[in-house]
Amino acid sequence: MKFRKLYWVTEQIDKDGSSSVMGVYTSIFDIRAKGIKWLEGEPKTSGFRVSLVKLDSAGEPLGRWVSPDFDGMENDLNQFVATGEFDEPSCLQLVSDLRNFVGNK
């Protein structure tokens, strides 16, 4: 089993820009299966943010994308496809799933 060094973090954003972390996921499969949803009872539903973070790092996220369009996400993920961390079809499906999710709010 491959040890994951990158993690996906999902957040719900309020009108004032504050956010609440909803989940942390170790793979594109996991975030797609479990993480693309509004947490019931959480009032922060003005936006949805996904971040890609490095394990055991105090630095900035490697990527951060916000609804409704998750601008630049496809292009930003190409660097991780090039290194073999992710595959291109999974990345494209993740972006599509995120856009469809917030489009159906």
N, C-alpha and C positions, 0 to 999 in steps of 0.2 A: 504494500500500500504506500502510495506517495505521501510524504509529509507535506502538508500545506503550509506555505509561507505567506500566502495572501488570503485575506478575508473580505467578504462583502458585508457592509453594514447598511441597514435600512433605517430611515428616520421619517417620522411624520413631522411636518412643519406647520406652525401656526401663522396667522396673519401678521404678527409682529416679528416674525423671523425666528422665534424660538423653536426648538425642536426636541423631540423625544426619540431616543433610540428604540427601535422595535425589535431588532434582531441582528444576529451575527451569523454568517453562513460561510461554510468552507468550500463551496463549489457553486458553479453556475447552476447545476442541477438542483442543489438544495435551495438556493434563493428562488429559483423559478417554481419549485414545488411547494415551498413553505413561506417564502418571504415577501411575495408580491401581493400584499393585502393590507387593508386598513385594520388596525387593532381595534376590536370592539371596545367601546367605552372610552377611547382616547379622543379627546376633543380637538386635537390638532390635526385638521384635515384640509388645510389650505394648500399643502404641497407634499410631495414625496421626494426624498433624496436618497440616492444610493452612492456609497463611497467604497473605494477599494483601498484597503489598508494593509500595510506590511506588519506581520506578527512581531511583537516585542520592539516596537518602534515608537518613539515619542514624536517623530516627525509628522509633517503634513500627510494627508492621504495621497496615494498615488494617482487617484482620480476621484472626482466628485461631480455627480450629475443630478440635475434637479428637473422635476416635472414642470411643465407638461411635455416638453420635447426631448429632454435628456440630451441637449445639444452637445455635439462632438463626441458622444460616447462611442459610436462605431469606430471612428477614426482613432480615438485614444486607445481603444483596446487592441488595435493592430500591433502595437509594440509587444503585447503579451502573447499574441498569436505567433509573432515572429520568433519568440523565445521558447515556444511550445508549452507555455503555462496554460493557455486556453486554445480551443480550436475555433476557427472562424464561424462555422454554422451555429455553434452554441452561443457565441457572442451576438451574432445577428438575431438569433431567436430571443435572447434576453432583452435586447433593446426593443424588439417588436412587442414582447410581452409587457414591458414597462409602459410603452406608449399606449397600448391597448387598454391596460389597466386604468391609467389615469383618464383616458378618453371616455371610459365607461362609468366614471364616478357619478 
